[in-house]
Amino acid sequence: MLSSGQMEEFVTEEEEPWYDQQDLEQDLHLAAELGKTLLERNKELEDSLQQMYITNEEQGQEIEVRTQRFVIFCRGSAQFCLERDSN
């Protein structure tokens, strides 16, 4: 156990803050800049993702149209072959 004389070594003066006010203000400023940058980047990513969704939807619709055309073509070709072979 420590004697009262040894305890005094661990006591800090209360007038002396553990941080420097200027450092604290600088850290706060940097944190604000970082937050702003992250918000801007997040907005860019959201916009990019939205554009990808739109492109994906357009491509899906194009695939559907081309699939329908292909099915119609195949049915027409099969009908043509049946008619040709029956004559």
C-alpha positions in Angstrom: 0.0 0.0 0.0 1.2 3.5 -0.7 1.9 6.0 2.0 0.4 9.5 1.7 3.8 10.8 0.5 3.8 8.4 -2.4 0.2 9.2 -3.4 1.2 12.8 -4.0 3.3 11.7 -7.0 0.1 10.6 -8.8 -1.9 13.7 -8.1 -2.1 16.3 -11.0 -2.8 19.9 -10.6 -6.5 20.6 -11.4 -5.7 23.9 -13.1 -3.7 22.1 -15.7 -6.1 20.5 -18.3 -5.1 17.3 -19.9 -5.7 18.8 -23.4 -4.6 22.0 -25.1 -7.6 24.2 -26.1 -5.9 24.9 -29.5 -5.4 21.2 -30.2 -9.0 20.5 -29.2 -10.3 23.2 -31.6 -8.0 21.9 -34.4 -9.3 18.3 -33.8 -12.9 19.6 -33.9 -12.3 21.4 -37.1 -10.6 18.3 -38.7 -13.5 16.1 -37.5 -16.0 18.6 -39.1 -14.1 18.5 -42.4 -13.9 14.7 -42.4 -17.6 14.5 -41.7 -18.4 16.9 -44.5 -16.2 14.9 -46.9 -17.8 11.6 -45.9 -21.3 13.0 -46.4 -20.3 14.3 -49.9 -18.8 10.9 -50.8 -21.8 9.1 -49.5 -24.0 11.3 -51.8 -21.8 10.5 -54.8 -22.1 6.8 -54.0 -25.9 7.0 -53.6 -26.2 8.9 -57.0 -23.9 6.3 -58.6 -26.0 3.4 -57.2 -29.2 5.0 -58.3 -27.8 5.3 -61.9 -26.8 1.6 -61.8 -30.4 0.7 -60.7 -31.8 2.7 -63.6 -29.3 1.1 -66.1 -30.1 -2.3 -64.7 -33.8 -1.8 -65.2 -33.3 -0.5 -68.7 -31.2 -3.5 -69.6 -33.7 -5.9 -68.0 -36.5 -4.4 -70.2 -34.3 -4.7 -73.3 -33.6 -8.3 -72.5 -37.3 -8.9 -72.1 -38.1 -7.3 -75.5 -35.3 -9.2 -77.2 -36.5 -12.5 -75.6 -40.0 -11.9 -76.8 -38.8 -11.1 -80.3 -36.7 -14.3 -80.3 -39.6 -16.4 -79.2 -41.8 -14.9 -82.0 -39.0 -15.5 -84.5 -38.6 -19.2 -83.4 -42.3 -19.8 -83.6 -42.4 -18.2 -87.1 -39.5 -20.2 -88.2 -41.0 -23.4 -86.9 -44.3 -22.6 -88.6 -42.5 -21.9 -91.9 -40.6 -25.2 -91.7 -43.9 -27.2 -90.9 -45.6 -25.5 -93.9 -42.7 -26.1 -96.2 -42.4 -29.7 -95.3 -46.1 -30.4 -95.6 -46.1 -29.2 -99.3 
